[in-house]
Amino acid sequence: MKSKVHDERGDVPGWVLITLMTAGLVVLMWSIAAPALRTVFEQALNKVSTF
């Protein structure tokens, strides 16, 4: 008979892997998108400041 605590523990290594892969994807997407986002933000500020 399995203990209830063991049944609710889940797949910890799997969740750790999913978390690390998600963090890696966020860093990768941010490094690609950051220059474009910076340009859009600067253009928006320039339009507002000249208004």
C-alpha positions in Angstrom: 0.0 0.0 0.0 1.4 3.3 -1.1 1.4 6.3 1.3 -0.7 9.2 0.4 2.2 11.6 0.7 4.1 9.7 -2.0 1.1 9.8 -4.4 0.8 13.6 -4.1 4.5 14.2 -4.5 4.5 14.2 -8.3 7.3 14.2 -10.8 9.7 16.7 -9.2 12.6 16.3 -11.7 10.1 16.8 -14.6 8.8 20.0 -13.1 12.4 21.2 -12.5 13.2 20.5 -16.2 10.1 22.3 -17.4 10.9 25.3 -15.2 14.5 25.5 -16.5 13.4 25.1 -20.1 10.8 27.8 -19.7 13.3 30.2 -18.2 15.7 29.4 -21.0 13.1 30.2 -23.7 12.2 33.4 -21.9 15.8 34.5 -21.9 16.2 33.5 -25.6 13.1 35.4 -26.7 13.9 38.4 -24.6 17.4 38.6 -26.1 16.0 38.5 -29.6 13.1 40.9 -29.0 14.8 43.5 -26.7 16.3 45.6 -29.5 13.0 45.8 -31.4 11.1 46.6 -28.2 13.5 49.3 -27.3 13.2 50.9 -30.7 9.4 50.8 -30.5 9.5 52.3 -27.0 11.9 55.1 -28.0 9.8 56.0 -31.0 6.6 56.1 -28.9 8.4 58.4 -26.4 9.7 60.7 -29.2 6.1 61.0 -30.6 4.7 61.8 -27.2 7.5 64.3 -26.3 7.0 66.2 -29.6 3.2 66.3 -29.0 
